[in-house]
Every structure is written in C-alpha cells, then in structure tokens.
Amino acid sequence: AGYRLVYGSRRPDSCGPLPPGTQAMSHEAAAQSAKLIFLCVHREHYDFLESLAPQLKDKVVVDNGPSDANRQVYLCGNGAEAKQAVAEMATKLGFVVVDRGSLSAARELEDFPLQLFPEWRLPMRLAVGLTAFFFLYVVIRDVVYAYVEQRKDISFRIMVSLANKLGYLTLLICTFHTYLYGWDKFLRLSSYKWFTPPGYMLCLVVPSAVLLLRLLLLVPCVDKSLTRIRQGWERTDPEDGTRKSLLT
C-alpha cells in the first residue's frame, strides 16, 4: 500500500523471518521513527508503554481490536486528523471503514467478536423450532397414538424408555467429548502436577465404568438371558422337574 513497515520488539535481533521491505527495531526506535503506531499486544502487556511516553508524543496510536476476519472495521477516536489518517490507510488496504464516534464508544465494540453468529440467530431459532415440532409430531403420531388406540396406559413406559435410551446416549456423547478434549494430554508429563492426574481424567472414571458395564450387558449371551428374566422366566428346578414362572 506504499507504507514503510517497522516492527517494534524487545529482542529485534532474534525475530524470525520478516516480510520483504520491513525491519525489526527496539520499541523506542520503532516508536521514534513511525508516525502511525499499531499496538499488536494484549491489554495486560500495556505497561511498557509508560516508558515510551516521550517517543509517543504527537503520534497516532491505534489499538487493534479482536479480529473476526471481517473486511468491515470500526473506527473510534477523539482526533479528527488521526482518524482521517487511519481511515486512509485502512481504505488502501482494502477495508471498509465505519466511523463509530468518540473513543468512549470503543468499549461497546470490544463485545462484538463475542457475539456468536449474530446474523444466524433467526435461522437457528427456526431450525430448532421446526426440529422440535416435527419430533413431537412423529412421537405423537407413531408412538403415543399407537398405544392410545389400544387403550393402554403408556405414560410410565414413555418416561422409562426415554430415560433408558437418551440417558446412555447423553452419557456417551459427553464422555466422548471429554476424551477428545484430552486425547493427547495424558501423554504429556507436564499434565501430571505432583504426579497427580488432571481433573478431567478423574471425571472419566465413573462414566467409563458405566459405559463398559452397559457394553457387557449388550453382549448377546448376556442380553438374551436378561431379556428372558425380565419376561418372567425362571430356571428349572432340577429336583422336581417343574418350571415355575416369576409371574403369578
């Protein structure tokens, strides 16, 4: 864009590869040679600016907000000439500048990147609403109506069935998510402070044991016997040769 770029660094000699036509200097030298200064550090590291007060006098200092990969940038400031200089540079770089007023309005702009897909709110609400509607429609039409037509009380069966099926499904999804979170951290020695495992590992003990026991119960030989027992089957007494049913 026709601008000369200088990087300010605490260790300019140890900086990595730089773009062609640029150079790295100390903070003092970079602030002294530049007219337009962009702060590319986190706010908690602004303490070093106090020592640069003489070099920053009569300079335009720009605080870069969080980037959200948007070509539209917001500009706030109290100096008209400084805002004009920044707007011209941003326009040459291909950005669309929107003037949001004085510097006090910048606080509101800090929350913009925290808004998750603001333009997706209405489509997401419609999608969730349609999904819930069709889910209830199918449940009422294909599940509830079938039992109501036979005049059977299935209120307790529906709740038990949901608890049995959705409970294990939710447990599986949550456990799998935790495993993905720490899939490679258990191999790092730095994760074991004082030779103790991280908290997420301890949280996986109980759900992993429950899922393992549930998996054992789904083995065909075990599941078949349990199903017969739930249906009232009782093992034959070898002494009298009679079969007694659990249901009387």
PyRosetta script that sets phi, psi and omega in degrees:
from pyrosetta import init, pose_from_sequence

init()
pose = pose_from_sequence("AGYRLVYGSRRPDSCGPLPPGTQAMSHEAAAQSAKLIFLCVHREHYDFLESLAPQLKDKVVVDNGPSDANRQVYLCGNGAEAKQAVAEMATKLGFVVVDRGSLSAARELEDFPLQLFPEWRLPMRLAVGLTAFFFLYVVIRDVVYAYVEQRKDISFRIMVSLANKLGYLTLLICTFHTYLYGWDKFLRLSSYKWFTPPGYMLCLVVPSAVLLLRLLLLVPCVDKSLTRIRQGWERTDPEDGTRKSLLT")
pose.set_psi(1, 6.9)
pose.set_omega(1, 178.2)
pose.set_phi(2, 87.1)
pose.set_psi(2, 15.0)
pose.set_omega(2, 179.4)
pose.set_phi(3, -107.6)
pose.set_psi(3, 147.5)
pose.set_omega(3, 175.4)
pose.set_phi(4, -91.0)
pose.set_psi(4, 127.1)
pose.set_omega(4, -172.8)
pose.set_phi(5, -108.5)
pose.set_psi(5, 131.5)
pose.set_omega(5, 178.5)
pose.set_phi(6, -130.5)
pose.set_psi(6, 133.0)
pose.set_omega(6, 177.6)
pose.set_phi(7, -98.5)
pose.set_psi(7, 135.6)
pose.set_omega(7, 173.1)
pose.set_phi(8, -101.3)
pose.set_psi(8, 127.3)
pose.set_omega(8, -175.0)
pose.set_phi(9, -142.9)
pose.set_psi(9, 152.7)
pose.set_omega(9, 174.9)
pose.set_phi(10, -69.6)
pose.set_psi(10, -31.4)
pose.set_omega(10, 179.5)
pose.set_phi(11, -128.1)
pose.set_psi(11, 77.8)
pose.set_omega(11, -176.3)
pose.set_phi(12, -64.0)
pose.set_psi(12, -25.9)
pose.set_omega(12, -178.1)
pose.set_phi(13, -75.4)
pose.set_psi(13, -20.9)
pose.set_omega(13, -177.5)
pose.set_phi(14, -104.6)
pose.set_psi(14, 14.2)
pose.set_omega(14, 178.5)
pose.set_phi(15, -70.0)
pose.set_psi(15, 149.4)
pose.set_omega(15, -179.6)
pose.set_phi(16, -72.9)
pose.set_psi(16, -169.1)
pose.set_omega(16, 179.8)
pose.set_phi(17, -59.5)
pose.set_psi(17, 132.7)
pose.set_omega(17, -179.2)
pose.set_phi(18, -108.5)
pose.set_psi(18, 154.4)
pose.set_omega(18, 176.3)
pose.set_phi(19, -60.6)
pose.set_psi(19, 152.3)
pose.set_omega(19, 179.4)
pose.set_phi(20, -60.1)
pose.set_psi(20, 139.6)
pose.set_omega(20, 178.6)
pose.set_phi(21, 85.5)
pose.set_psi(21, 4.6)
pose.set_omega(21, 179.3)
pose.set_phi(22, -116.7)
pose.set_psi(22, 164.7)
pose.set_omega(22, 177.9)
pose.set_phi(23, -148.7)
pose.set_psi(23, 159.1)
pose.set_omega(23, -179.9)
pose.set_phi(24, -108.8)
pose.set_psi(24, 135.0)
pose.set_omega(24, 178.7)
pose.set_phi(25, -132.5)
pose.set_psi(25, 174.7)
pose.set_omega(25, 172.4)
pose.set_phi(26, -71.4)
pose.set_psi(26, 166.2)
pose.set_omega(26, -179.8)
pose.set_phi(27, -59.7)
pose.set_psi(27, -42.6)
pose.set_omega(27, -177.8)
pose.set_phi(28, -65.9)
pose.set_psi(28, -44.1)
pose.set_omega(28, -178.2)
pose.set_phi(29, -68.6)
pose.set_psi(29, -39.5)
pose.set_omega(29, 179.7)
pose.set_phi(30, -65.9)
pose.set_psi(30, -41.5)
pose.set_omega(30, 179.4)
pose.set_phi(31, -67.4)
pose.set_psi(31, -32.0)
pose.set_omega(31, -179.5)
pose.set_phi(32, -73.4)
pose.set_psi(32, -34.8)
pose.set_omega(32, -174.4)
pose.set_phi(33, -88.2)
pose.set_psi(33, -18.7)
pose.set_omega(33, -175.1)
pose.set_phi(34, -99.7)
pose.set_psi(34, 148.4)
pose.set_omega(34, 174.3)
pose.set_phi(35, -98.1)
pose.set_psi(35, -28.2)
pose.set_omega(35, -179.9)
pose.set_phi(36, -120.9)
pose.set_psi(36, 116.0)
pose.set_omega(36, -171.7)
pose.set_phi(37, -116.3)
pose.set_psi(37, 128.4)
pose.set_omega(37, 177.4)
pose.set_phi(38, -109.3)
pose.set_psi(38, 126.7)
pose.set_omega(38, 177.1)
pose.set_phi(39, -88.4)
pose.set_psi(39, 115.5)
pose.set_omega(39, -178.1)
pose.set_phi(40, -114.3)
pose.set_psi(40, 38.6)
pose.set_omega(40, 178.6)
pose.set_phi(41, -126.0)
pose.set_psi(41, 162.3)
pose.set_omega(41, 179.0)
pose.set_phi(42, -71.4)
pose.set_psi(42, 156.7)
pose.set_omega(42, -174.1)
pose.set_phi(43, -63.0)
pose.set_psi(43, -31.4)
pose.set_omega(43, -178.7)
pose.set_phi(44, -69.8)
pose.set_psi(44, -8.9)
pose.set_omega(44, 179.8)
pose.set_phi(45, -108.0)
pose.set_psi(45, 23.1)
pose.set_omega(45, -178.7)
pose.set_phi(46, -81.2)
pose.set_psi(46, 0.1)
pose.set_omega(46, -175.4)
pose.set_phi(47, -63.3)
pose.set_psi(47, -30.8)
pose.set_omega(47, -176.6)
pose.set_phi(48, -68.6)
pose.set_psi(48, -13.3)
pose.set_omega(48, -179.4)
pose.set_phi(49, -70.4)
pose.set_psi(49, -22.1)
pose.set_omega(49, 179.5)
pose.set_phi(50, -63.9)
pose.set_psi(50, -36.7)
pose.set_omega(50, 179.5)
pose.set_phi(51, -75.3)
pose.set_psi(51, -13.2)
pose.set_omega(51, -179.3)
pose.set_phi(52, -100.1)
pose.set_psi(52, 13.1)
pose.set_omega(52, -177.4)
pose.set_phi(53, -57.5)
pose.set_psi(53, -42.8)
pose.set_omega(53, 178.1)
pose.set_phi(54, -63.4)
pose.set_psi(54, -37.9)
pose.set_omega(54, -179.3)
pose.set_phi(55, -74.0)
pose.set_psi(55, -25.4)
pose.set_omega(55, -177.4)
pose.set_phi(56, -89.6)
pose.set_psi(56, 0.6)
pose.set_omega(56, -179.1)
pose.set_phi(57, -67.9)
pose.set_psi(57, 132.2)
pose.set_omega(57, -179.9)
pose.set_phi(58, 63.7)
pose.set_psi(58, 24.7)
pose.set_omega(58, 176.6)
pose.set_phi(59, -109.9)
pose.set_psi(59, 157.0)
pose.set_omega(59, 177.1)
pose.set_phi(60, -93.9)
pose.set_psi(60, 115.1)
pose.set_omega(60, -178.1)
pose.set_phi(61, -108.4)
pose.set_psi(61, 126.6)
pose.set_omega(61, -177.1)
pose.set_phi(62, -116.1)
pose.set_psi(62, 126.8)
pose.set_omega(62, 176.1)
pose.set_phi(63, -95.5)
pose.set_psi(63, 114.6)
pose.set_omega(63, 179.6)
pose.set_phi(64, -75.0)
pose.set_psi(64, 124.8)
pose.set_omega(64, 175.9)
pose.set_phi(65, -79.8)
pose.set_psi(65, 172.8)
pose.set_omega(65, 177.2)
pose.set_phi(66, -58.9)
pose.set_psi(66, 134.4)
pose.set_omega(66, -177.9)
pose.set_phi(67, -86.9)
pose.set_psi(67, 133.5)
pose.set_omega(67, 176.0)
pose.set_phi(68, -119.7)
pose.set_psi(68, 23.2)
pose.set_omega(68, 176.9)
pose.set_phi(69, 60.2)
pose.set_psi(69, 29.7)
pose.set_omega(69, 179.2)
pose.set_phi(70, -103.2)
pose.set_psi(70, 135.8)
pose.set_omega(70, 179.8)
pose.set_phi(71, -75.8)
pose.set_psi(71, -8.5)
pose.set_omega(71, 177.5)
pose.set_phi(72, -96.9)
pose.set_psi(72, 122.5)
pose.set_omega(72, -177.4)
pose.set_phi(73, -117.4)
pose.set_psi(73, 147.6)
pose.set_omega(73, -180.0)
pose.set_phi(74, -102.8)
pose.set_psi(74, 141.9)
pose.set_omega(74, -175.2)
pose.set_phi(75, -124.8)
pose.set_psi(75, 126.8)
pose.set_omega(75, 177.6)
pose.set_phi(76, -130.6)
pose.set_psi(76, 142.4)
pose.set_omega(76, 179.1)
pose.set_phi(77, 178.2)
pose.set_psi(77, 161.4)
pose.set_omega(77, -180.0)
pose.set_phi(78, -99.5)
pose.set_psi(78, -13.7)
pose.set_omega(78, -179.4)
pose.set_phi(79, -104.2)
pose.set_psi(79, 123.8)
pose.set_omega(79, -177.2)
pose.set_phi(80, -67.7)
pose.set_psi(80, -40.2)
pose.set_omega(80, -179.6)
pose.set_phi(81, -67.2)
pose.set_psi(81, -39.9)
pose.set_omega(81, 179.2)
pose.set_phi(82, -65.4)
pose.set_psi(82, -41.6)
pose.set_omega(82, 178.3)
pose.set_phi(83, -65.0)
pose.set_psi(83, -36.4)
pose.set_omega(83, 179.3)
pose.set_phi(84, -66.1)
pose.set_psi(84, -39.9)
pose.set_omega(84, 179.5)
pose.set_phi(85, -66.0)
pose.set_psi(85, -42.8)
pose.set_omega(85, 179.1)
pose.set_phi(86, -67.3)
pose.set_psi(86, -40.2)
pose.set_omega(86, -179.6)
pose.set_phi(87, -64.2)
pose.set_psi(87, -39.0)
pose.set_omega(87, 179.0)
pose.set_phi(88, -65.0)
pose.set_psi(88, -41.8)
pose.set_omega(88, 178.7)
pose.set_phi(89, -65.3)
pose.set_psi(89, -44.5)
pose.set_omega(89, -179.6)
pose.set_phi(90, -63.4)
pose.set_psi(90, -36.7)
pose.set_omega(90, 179.2)
pose.set_phi(91, -66.9)
pose.set_psi(91, -40.9)
pose.set_omega(91, 178.0)
pose.set_phi(92, -64.9)
pose.set_psi(92, -28.9)
pose.set_omega(92, 178.7)
pose.set_phi(93, -82.6)
pose.set_psi(93, -1.5)
pose.set_omega(93, 175.9)
pose.set_phi(94, 95.2)
pose.set_psi(94, 14.9)
pose.set_omega(94, 179.0)
pose.set_phi(95, -96.8)
pose.set_psi(95, 155.7)
pose.set_omega(95, 175.2)
pose.set_phi(96, -101.7)
pose.set_psi(96, 115.9)
pose.set_omega(96, -173.9)
pose.set_phi(97, -92.0)
pose.set_psi(97, 132.3)
pose.set_omega(97, 176.4)
pose.set_phi(98, -121.6)
pose.set_psi(98, 117.1)
pose.set_omega(98, -179.6)
pose.set_phi(99, -78.7)
pose.set_psi(99, 119.7)
pose.set_omega(99, -178.5)
pose.set_phi(100, -106.0)
pose.set_psi(100, 11.8)
pose.set_omega(100, 173.9)
pose.set_phi(101, 102.9)
pose.set_psi(101, -145.9)
pose.set_omega(101, -173.6)
pose.set_phi(102, -76.1)
pose.set_psi(102, 174.7)
pose.set_omega(102, -177.1)
pose.set_phi(103, -67.5)
pose.set_psi(103, -25.9)
pose.set_omega(103, 179.8)
pose.set_phi(104, -66.4)
pose.set_psi(104, -21.8)
pose.set_omega(104, 179.5)
pose.set_phi(105, -77.6)
pose.set_psi(105, -7.4)
pose.set_omega(105, -178.2)
pose.set_phi(106, -68.3)
pose.set_psi(106, -23.7)
pose.set_omega(106, 179.9)
pose.set_phi(107, -62.8)
pose.set_psi(107, -38.3)
pose.set_omega(107, 178.6)
pose.set_phi(108, -67.0)
pose.set_psi(108, -31.3)
pose.set_omega(108, -178.6)
pose.set_phi(109, -71.5)
pose.set_psi(109, -22.3)
pose.set_omega(109, -179.5)
pose.set_phi(110, -65.0)
pose.set_psi(110, -25.2)
pose.set_omega(110, -177.6)
pose.set_phi(111, -86.9)
pose.set_psi(111, -7.9)
pose.set_omega(111, -177.2)
pose.set_phi(112, -61.2)
pose.set_psi(112, -46.6)
pose.set_omega(112, -179.9)
pose.set_phi(113, -66.0)
pose.set_psi(113, -18.5)
pose.set_omega(113, -179.7)
pose.set_phi(114, -78.7)
pose.set_psi(114, -11.7)
pose.set_omega(114, 178.2)
pose.set_phi(115, -80.4)
pose.set_psi(115, 115.5)
pose.set_omega(115, -175.9)
pose.set_phi(116, -81.1)
pose.set_psi(116, 109.8)
pose.set_omega(116, 176.9)
pose.set_phi(117, 46.7)
pose.set_psi(117, 66.3)
pose.set_omega(117, -177.4)
pose.set_phi(118, -60.6)
pose.set_psi(118, -29.7)
pose.set_omega(118, -180.0)
pose.set_phi(119, -80.5)
pose.set_psi(119, -8.8)
pose.set_omega(119, -178.6)
pose.set_phi(120, -95.7)
pose.set_psi(120, 0.3)
pose.set_omega(120, -173.2)
pose.set_phi(121, -63.3)
pose.set_psi(121, -49.4)
pose.set_omega(121, -179.8)
pose.set_phi(122, -64.5)
pose.set_psi(122, -47.8)
pose.set_omega(122, 176.4)
pose.set_phi(123, -59.5)
pose.set_psi(123, -37.2)
pose.set_omega(123, 179.2)
pose.set_phi(124, -66.9)
pose.set_psi(124, -40.4)
pose.set_omega(124, 178.3)
pose.set_phi(125, -64.3)
pose.set_psi(125, -40.8)
pose.set_omega(125, 177.3)
pose.set_phi(126, -64.6)
pose.set_psi(126, -41.8)
pose.set_omega(126, -179.6)
pose.set_phi(127, -64.3)
pose.set_psi(127, -44.8)
pose.set_omega(127, 179.3)
pose.set_phi(128, -65.5)
pose.set_psi(128, -41.8)
pose.set_omega(128, 179.1)
pose.set_phi(129, -63.3)
pose.set_psi(129, -43.5)
pose.set_omega(129, 178.7)
pose.set_phi(130, -66.6)
pose.set_psi(130, -38.8)
pose.set_omega(130, 178.4)
pose.set_phi(131, -63.3)
pose.set_psi(131, -45.1)
pose.set_omega(131, 179.2)
pose.set_phi(132, -65.1)
pose.set_psi(132, -38.4)
pose.set_omega(132, 179.9)
pose.set_phi(133, -63.7)
pose.set_psi(133, -49.5)
pose.set_omega(133, -178.3)
pose.set_phi(134, -68.8)
pose.set_psi(134, -30.8)
pose.set_omega(134, 176.6)
pose.set_phi(135, -65.1)
pose.set_psi(135, -48.5)
pose.set_omega(135, 178.4)
pose.set_phi(136, -64.5)
pose.set_psi(136, -36.7)
pose.set_omega(136, 179.5)
pose.set_phi(137, -62.5)
pose.set_psi(137, -45.6)
pose.set_omega(137, -179.3)
pose.set_phi(138, -68.4)
pose.set_psi(138, -39.2)
pose.set_omega(138, 179.4)
pose.set_phi(139, -63.5)
pose.set_psi(139, -45.4)
pose.set_omega(139, -179.0)
pose.set_phi(140, -66.9)
pose.set_psi(140, -40.7)
pose.set_omega(140, -174.6)
pose.set_phi(141, -76.3)
pose.set_psi(141, -42.4)
pose.set_omega(141, -172.7)
pose.set_phi(142, -99.3)
pose.set_psi(142, -17.7)
pose.set_omega(142, -177.3)
pose.set_phi(143, -112.4)
pose.set_psi(143, -60.0)
pose.set_omega(143, -174.7)
pose.set_phi(144, -66.7)
pose.set_psi(144, -45.5)
pose.set_omega(144, -176.6)
pose.set_phi(145, -62.9)
pose.set_psi(145, -34.4)
pose.set_omega(145, -179.6)
pose.set_phi(146, -62.8)
pose.set_psi(146, -37.5)
pose.set_omega(146, 179.5)
pose.set_phi(147, -82.3)
pose.set_psi(147, -34.5)
pose.set_omega(147, 178.7)
pose.set_phi(148, -65.2)
pose.set_psi(148, -36.3)
pose.set_omega(148, 178.7)
pose.set_phi(149, -62.5)
pose.set_psi(149, -32.0)
pose.set_omega(149, 177.7)
pose.set_phi(150, -87.8)
pose.set_psi(150, 1.8)
pose.set_omega(150, 178.2)
pose.set_phi(151, 57.8)
pose.set_psi(151, 51.5)
pose.set_omega(151, 176.7)
pose.set_phi(152, -117.7)
pose.set_psi(152, 142.7)
pose.set_omega(152, 177.6)
pose.set_phi(153, -83.7)
pose.set_psi(153, 109.9)
pose.set_omega(153, -176.2)
pose.set_phi(154, -116.9)
pose.set_psi(154, 14.5)
pose.set_omega(154, -177.8)
pose.set_phi(155, -60.0)
pose.set_psi(155, -42.9)
pose.set_omega(155, -179.4)
pose.set_phi(156, -72.9)
pose.set_psi(156, -31.5)
pose.set_omega(156, -179.5)
pose.set_phi(157, -68.3)
pose.set_psi(157, -37.0)
pose.set_omega(157, 179.8)
pose.set_phi(158, -64.8)
pose.set_psi(158, -45.5)
pose.set_omega(158, -179.4)
pose.set_phi(159, -65.6)
pose.set_psi(159, -41.3)
pose.set_omega(159, 178.8)
pose.set_phi(160, -65.4)
pose.set_psi(160, -41.0)
pose.set_omega(160, 179.7)
pose.set_phi(161, -65.0)
pose.set_psi(161, -42.1)
pose.set_omega(161, 177.9)
pose.set_phi(162, -63.6)
pose.set_psi(162, -41.2)
pose.set_omega(162, 179.6)
pose.set_phi(163, -65.8)
pose.set_psi(163, -38.7)
pose.set_omega(163, -178.6)
pose.set_phi(164, -70.6)
pose.set_psi(164, -39.6)
pose.set_omega(164, -175.0)
pose.set_phi(165, -87.2)
pose.set_psi(165, -53.2)
pose.set_omega(165, -176.1)
pose.set_phi(166, -71.6)
pose.set_psi(166, -28.6)
pose.set_omega(166, 179.8)
pose.set_phi(167, -62.8)
pose.set_psi(167, -49.2)
pose.set_omega(167, 179.0)
pose.set_phi(168, -69.1)
pose.set_psi(168, -33.2)
pose.set_omega(168, 177.8)
pose.set_phi(169, -65.5)
pose.set_psi(169, -44.2)
pose.set_omega(169, 177.4)
pose.set_phi(170, -63.4)
pose.set_psi(170, -42.3)
pose.set_omega(170, 178.4)
pose.set_phi(171, -62.4)
pose.set_psi(171, -40.6)
pose.set_omega(171, 179.2)
pose.set_phi(172, -64.3)
pose.set_psi(172, -44.0)
pose.set_omega(172, -178.9)
pose.set_phi(173, -65.4)
pose.set_psi(173, -44.7)
pose.set_omega(173, -179.6)
pose.set_phi(174, -65.4)
pose.set_psi(174, -41.5)
pose.set_omega(174, 179.2)
pose.set_phi(175, -66.0)
pose.set_psi(175, -42.0)
pose.set_omega(175, 178.8)
pose.set_phi(176, -63.2)
pose.set_psi(176, -37.8)
pose.set_omega(176, 177.4)
pose.set_phi(177, -63.3)
pose.set_psi(177, -40.6)
pose.set_omega(177, 179.0)
pose.set_phi(178, -68.1)
pose.set_psi(178, -37.7)
pose.set_omega(178, 175.9)
pose.set_phi(179, -62.6)
pose.set_psi(179, -39.3)
pose.set_omega(179, 177.7)
pose.set_phi(180, -66.0)
pose.set_psi(180, -34.2)
pose.set_omega(180, -179.6)
pose.set_phi(181, -63.2)
pose.set_psi(181, -39.5)
pose.set_omega(181, -176.7)
pose.set_phi(182, -119.1)
pose.set_psi(182, 35.6)
pose.set_omega(182, -173.9)
pose.set_phi(183, -65.5)
pose.set_psi(183, -28.3)
pose.set_omega(183, 179.1)
pose.set_phi(184, -117.4)
pose.set_psi(184, -4.2)
pose.set_omega(184, -177.6)
pose.set_phi(185, -73.2)
pose.set_psi(185, -24.9)
pose.set_omega(185, -178.9)
pose.set_phi(186, -70.1)
pose.set_psi(186, -12.8)
pose.set_omega(186, 178.3)
pose.set_phi(187, -89.4)
pose.set_psi(187, -10.7)
pose.set_omega(187, -178.2)
pose.set_phi(188, -90.4)
pose.set_psi(188, 127.0)
pose.set_omega(188, 179.1)
pose.set_phi(189, -67.9)
pose.set_psi(189, -25.3)
pose.set_omega(189, 179.9)
pose.set_phi(190, -68.4)
pose.set_psi(190, -16.3)
pose.set_omega(190, 179.3)
pose.set_phi(191, -77.2)
pose.set_psi(191, -17.4)
pose.set_omega(191, -176.5)
pose.set_phi(192, -101.7)
pose.set_psi(192, 86.4)
pose.set_omega(192, 178.1)
pose.set_phi(193, -79.1)
pose.set_psi(193, 127.3)
pose.set_omega(193, -176.3)
pose.set_phi(194, 56.8)
pose.set_psi(194, 32.8)
pose.set_omega(194, 178.6)
pose.set_phi(195, 59.9)
pose.set_psi(195, 29.0)
pose.set_omega(195, 177.0)
pose.set_phi(196, -112.5)
pose.set_psi(196, 141.1)
pose.set_omega(196, -179.3)
pose.set_phi(197, -72.7)
pose.set_psi(197, 155.2)
pose.set_omega(197, 176.2)
pose.set_phi(198, -63.2)
pose.set_psi(198, 165.5)
pose.set_omega(198, -176.9)
pose.set_phi(199, -64.4)
pose.set_psi(199, -35.9)
pose.set_omega(199, -177.0)
pose.set_phi(200, -66.5)
pose.set_psi(200, -27.8)
pose.set_omega(200, 177.0)
pose.set_phi(201, -67.3)
pose.set_psi(201, -40.8)
pose.set_omega(201, 178.3)
pose.set_phi(202, -66.7)
pose.set_psi(202, -33.5)
pose.set_omega(202, 179.2)
pose.set_phi(203, -69.2)
pose.set_psi(203, -18.7)
pose.set_omega(203, -177.9)
pose.set_phi(204, -87.1)
pose.set_psi(204, -9.5)
pose.set_omega(204, -174.7)
pose.set_phi(205, -66.1)
pose.set_psi(205, -54.4)
pose.set_omega(205, -176.2)
pose.set_phi(206, -66.0)
pose.set_psi(206, -51.3)
pose.set_omega(206, -179.8)
pose.set_phi(207, -63.5)
pose.set_psi(207, -33.1)
pose.set_omega(207, 177.8)
pose.set_phi(208, -67.1)
pose.set_psi(208, -39.4)
pose.set_omega(208, 177.8)
pose.set_phi(209, -66.2)
pose.set_psi(209, -39.3)
pose.set_omega(209, 179.0)
pose.set_phi(210, -65.0)
pose.set_psi(210, -43.9)
pose.set_omega(210, 178.9)
pose.set_phi(211, -66.7)
pose.set_psi(211, -35.3)
pose.set_omega(211, 178.2)
pose.set_phi(212, -67.0)
pose.set_psi(212, -43.3)
pose.set_omega(212, 177.4)
pose.set_phi(213, -65.4)
pose.set_psi(213, -38.3)
pose.set_omega(213, 177.5)
pose.set_phi(214, -63.8)
pose.set_psi(214, -37.9)
pose.set_omega(214, 178.3)
pose.set_phi(215, -65.6)
pose.set_psi(215, -37.0)
pose.set_omega(215, 177.4)
pose.set_phi(216, -65.8)
pose.set_psi(216, -34.8)
pose.set_omega(216, 179.3)
pose.set_phi(217, -71.6)
pose.set_psi(217, -17.6)
pose.set_omega(217, 179.2)
pose.set_phi(218, -89.0)
pose.set_psi(218, -3.1)
pose.set_omega(218, 175.6)
pose.set_phi(219, -61.3)
pose.set_psi(219, 134.7)
pose.set_omega(219, -173.1)
pose.set_phi(220, -53.4)
pose.set_psi(220, -42.9)
pose.set_omega(220, -178.2)
pose.set_phi(221, -65.9)
pose.set_psi(221, -35.8)
pose.set_omega(221, 179.2)
pose.set_phi(222, -78.7)
pose.set_psi(222, -42.8)
pose.set_omega(222, -178.1)
pose.set_phi(223, -63.9)
pose.set_psi(223, -36.7)
pose.set_omega(223, 179.8)
pose.set_phi(224, -65.2)
pose.set_psi(224, -42.5)
pose.set_omega(224, 179.1)
pose.set_phi(225, -67.0)
pose.set_psi(225, -41.8)
pose.set_omega(225, 179.1)
pose.set_phi(226, -64.2)
pose.set_psi(226, -38.9)
pose.set_omega(226, 178.6)
pose.set_phi(227, -63.5)
pose.set_psi(227, -40.8)
pose.set_omega(227, 178.4)
pose.set_phi(228, -67.0)
pose.set_psi(228, -37.3)
pose.set_omega(228, 178.6)
pose.set_phi(229, -66.5)
pose.set_psi(229, -40.9)
pose.set_omega(229, 178.5)
pose.set_phi(230, -64.3)
pose.set_psi(230, -27.4)
pose.set_omega(230, 179.2)
pose.set_phi(231, -85.1)
pose.set_psi(231, 2.8)
pose.set_omega(231, 175.2)
pose.set_phi(232, 100.8)
pose.set_psi(232, 9.4)
pose.set_omega(232, -179.3)
pose.set_phi(233, -74.7)
pose.set_psi(233, 140.7)
pose.set_omega(233, 178.0)
pose.set_phi(234, -131.3)
pose.set_psi(234, 137.7)
pose.set_omega(234, -177.5)
pose.set_phi(235, -63.5)
pose.set_psi(235, 142.0)
pose.set_omega(235, -177.4)
pose.set_phi(236, -65.5)
pose.set_psi(236, 136.3)
pose.set_omega(236, 176.6)
pose.set_phi(237, -76.8)
pose.set_psi(237, 118.7)
pose.set_omega(237, -176.7)
pose.set_phi(238, -67.5)
pose.set_psi(238, -16.8)
pose.set_omega(238, -176.1)
pose.set_phi(239, -79.8)
pose.set_psi(239, -48.5)
pose.set_omega(239, -177.0)
pose.set_phi(240, -101.6)
pose.set_psi(240, -7.2)
pose.set_omega(240, 176.0)
pose.set_phi(241, 69.5)
pose.set_psi(241, 13.8)
pose.set_omega(241, 178.7)
pose.set_phi(242, -102.2)
pose.set_psi(242, 154.9)
pose.set_omega(242, 179.0)
pose.set_phi(243, -108.0)
pose.set_psi(243, 122.0)
pose.set_omega(243, -179.0)
pose.set_phi(244, -105.3)
pose.set_psi(244, 135.6)
pose.set_omega(244, 179.5)
pose.set_phi(245, -94.9)
pose.set_psi(245, 144.8)
pose.set_omega(245, 177.1)
pose.set_phi(246, -72.8)
pose.set_psi(246, -21.8)
pose.set_omega(246, 179.9)
pose.set_phi(247, -97.8)
pose.set_psi(247, 124.8)
pose.set_omega(247, 179.8)
pose.set_phi(248, -117.7)
pose.dump_pdb("model.pdb")
